Amino acid sequence: LRYMLAGEHVFAFLEKGPLWLVCISSTGDLYADMVALLERVHMQIITILTAGIEKTLVSRPNYDMRGLLGGTERVVNNMIRWCVQDMFLQCEGFESLPLPPAVRAVAVEALKGARLPNVLFAFLMAGHRILAAVSNRQYRLNSLDLGMVVNIIMSSASLRTGESWTPVCLSQYNDKGFAYAYISCIEGSEVIVVFLSTASDGKQFYAISQQAALVKETLRQPSCMEHIEEAIATSPIDLVACQGAASPSDASPGVRSSVPGAPRRLNLAPIAGQWQLLDGIIHAAYYLPGLQQYFSSQIAEPYQSRHRVKMLFRNYGRCRQLLRNAKVPCQVCVATNHECFYVSMAADYQLFLSVPRGISTSVISQFYHWVRTQESYIFLGPIPTW
């Protein structure tokens, strides 16, 4: 049984061994998106419990696993909210925090200096966005595993207080056992330092804690932290404001204006040319499958209600569904009474665009070229290794 219809309701089912997951929708969600959502929820459960829970349920069908999931309702609820109100469900990737390359390089070098045995991955996050990351050369983190860990951290205030050491299952690496996440927030900021380790002993925690302190000391430098705080304050990027950053007479990107009441500077590259059509964009996103990273713009103010946000991402899903069997490169445009949704898929990128009906199709090329001018700012690029 995959799904069933009952009036305006769609019941979607996903079988994962002894586990059955069910999603019920009455808002026009696509079956494919509902199943993808259930896949993410299942992955989040495995991140908390490991796949060992499935073995337990096979041998003891009457076992009540709710006791093991006690207190994790917020984690699952936040995962669902993230999937339906963000690009996270449409892309198997993570969102980067836009930063000047020189500032990001400082953060990366700080992490690279924290080389320790048994550490798989280290990253810096601000909200759900990643501002820098370094990987063990023998390990390649799956972006979905990263998303599950980020969601756990963002769903628990206690994990963002002081230093935390918590088990997490990286299901794409080893779904039978736990890795351990060291989590520490930089005081007075939203930046969090995270290390993922295969060792769980106190000696490893202490070694990571010492290295994390050095990373935080580097990031606290005014020349670094000011840019990071500015990037956090201006994310997601408002494409309308980008035109204000395009003037050659503007100050360097990321630098605060000394004029009281002046708009915040964007952490972007200076650009020249005509970009007026960016004014009309409702929302835009750009995904790099090879890097597992995506950029997602701010949603235009008239569309920021919960209902309209869901509508935007649901229509992206509809476009992707229409292209599911198409030969790459391919593209499709779906029009409603008031909007047009455009999705283009190539071997090395995917472009998503929502615009009002009647806008010139030149907006597609303008956004594409804007992204190309900003790639070093809005993406991490290849993840460096130890």
Salt bridges, closest charged atoms under 4 A:
ASP29 OD1 - ARG314 NH1 4.00
GLU39 OE1 - LYS16 NZ 2.98
GLU54 OE2 - HIS42 NE2 2.95
ASP64 OD2 - ARG66 NH2 2.77
GLU95 OE1 - HIS128 NE2 2.93
GLU95 OE2 - ARG129 NE 3.05
ASP175 OD1 - LYS176 NZ 3.00
GLU187 OE1 - ARG220 NH2 2.71
GLU230 OE1 - ARG256 NH1 3.13
GLU230 OE1 - ARG264 NH1 3.68
ASP250 OD2 - ARG265 NH2 3.89
GLU375 OE2 - ARG372 NE 3.43
